[in-house]
Amino acid sequence: NPGGSPVLSDSYFGGNGNAASDNCVTGGIAGSWKLTFPDVHCLRRNFGEADTIKSWYSPEFITSVLQRSTAYSDLRAGLENTIHGLPHLSLGGDMNTMHSPLDPVFWLHHSNIDRLFAQWQAVNPDERTYAYDGTDIKNNVVSLNDHLTSTTTPVYEVMRLGYGSMCYTYSTIQAAGGSSNNLARRQKCIVRPSKATEAVRKLPPKLLSSYYPSFAKGGVVSALENELGDYDPRRPMSADGVVEHKPFVASEKMRGHMPKAGTLDNMYIKMMGANVTEVKQFEKMADEMVDALNSENYLSPYLVDLLEKE
């Protein structure tokens, strides 16, 4: 239940909206905000029944998307159709509209999507920094010379972190680019062994080949394409990624019972200009991966009981 995250608590960004009061968020930093676009209103969220949100996509699935995507269009389909869309839909309210940046959680969420894209680029910067293929929502073949929506900025100007207007990076990577030697040093220094990685590596070779091709090759796998870190979902990490408490312990009762992520409804998919058939195919693939892991009696290290005492 992502709704139980500390991020969505009164200590941070507030939780679900009050159904009796226009779904207004009343706690957290945004609890007293008065928004003025597209009209005057409070910040709204609508999780659904009992303040709960169906599971989002797991670190296991995100890692699989990073490792299986060999082209930009593969990664875009994986991020956009599942990992990106589900939090928008399930948080509801303003996040489930075309003015979703009104919700401060939007910026955390989209920064994470951007980070995953940058990490995928940095795995092979010579080939991926300016990789851009596929079609747009009007089914036109895309080009690096295309302009970003509602701007005169060409796509190629925003493809490389640390340069031009993209004057930032993430703690898990340096600015994408550089020689293969620099890449090797960068990958080596940020590899983070974890119990979660060890658990996935123990899966049968056939599953590794299907879902984790980088693990299947053996040897060291860069943290750039491995989201299986030892962090506790009950507490936000510090800005530098340092966890100052003992790693959590997975709940044994969840062995072989990894939950499937929620799905996008057709209305949301069409609002985003996505292809319904493509999205549903990707959701089916994600469900098949969960079924495959559960069939091996896999215990996800992230399936902790959020009510357990430390």
Summary of the structure (lengths in Angstrom):
residues: 310
radius of gyration: 19.8
end to end distance: 18.7
largest distance: 59.0
contacts: 877
relative contact order: 0.13
helix: 45%
strand: 4%
